[in-house]
């Protein structure tokens, strides 16, 4: 589970929640997911879902995360 302990964690969490659509947004989300994976806060399964959707900017990986019941790993940003 992702826990926001540092300013960098909070910054990366905001990148993880980058809205789908803009060019490059999928790769931004994947890079943030990799940050949390490397810190031991995100499972390999969740990282893989971010990787799969990274090349498809308009795809929201959080839908896949929820379908695979991995949403407990992702922090709730902004409420």
C-alpha positions in Angstrom: 0.0 0.0 0.0 1.2 3.5 -0.8 1.8 5.7 2.2 2.7 9.3 1.6 5.7 9.9 4.0 7.8 12.5 2.2 7.3 15.5 0.0 8.6 13.3 -2.9 6.0 10.7 -2.1 3.3 13.3 -2.3 4.7 14.7 -5.6 4.9 11.2 -7.1 1.3 10.4 -5.9 0.1 13.5 -7.7 1.8 12.3 -10.9 0.3 8.8 -10.4 -3.1 10.5 -10.5 -2.3 12.4 -13.8 -5.6 12.7 -15.7 -5.8 10.4 -18.8 -5.7 12.1 -22.2 -2.8 14.5 -22.6 0.1 13.2 -24.6 2.6 11.5 -22.4 0.2 11.1 -19.4 0.4 7.3 -19.5 4.2 7.4 -19.2 4.0 9.9 -16.4 1.7 7.6 -14.4 3.9 4.6 -15.1 7.1 6.4 -14.0 5.3 7.4 -10.7 4.1 3.8 -10.3 7.7 2.6 -10.8 8.8 5.0 -8.0 6.4 3.4 -5.6 7.2 -0.1 -6.7 10.9 0.5 -6.1 10.0 1.8 -2.6 8.1 -1.5 -1.9 4.7 0.3 -1.8 3.2 -1.0 -5.0 2.7 -4.6 -6.0 4.2 -6.1 -9.2 0.6 -6.7 -10.4 -0.4 -3.1 -10.0 2.8 -1.9 -11.7 2.1 -4.2 -14.6 -1.4 -2.6 -15.1 0.3 0.8 -15.2 2.8 -0.5 -17.7 0.2 -1.9 -20.0 -1.7 1.4 -20.1 1.4 3.6 -20.3 1.4 3.8 -24.1 -2.3 4.6 -24.3 -2.6 8.1 -22.9 -6.4 8.2 -22.9 -6.7 4.9 -20.9 -7.3 5.3 -17.2 -5.3 2.6 -15.4 -7.3 3.1 -12.3 -10.2 1.3 -13.9 -8.1 -1.8 -14.4 -6.7 -1.4 -10.9 -10.2 -1.5 -9.5 -11.3 -4.4 -11.7 -8.3 -6.4 -10.4 -9.2 -5.4 -6.8 -5.8 -3.6 -6.3 -7.3 -0.2 -5.5 -6.4 -0.5 -1.8 -2.8 0.1 -2.9 -3.5 3.5 -4.4 -3.7 6.6 -2.2 -6.8 8.8 -2.3 -5.6 12.2 -3.6 -7.5 15.3 -2.8 -10.1 13.7 -0.5 
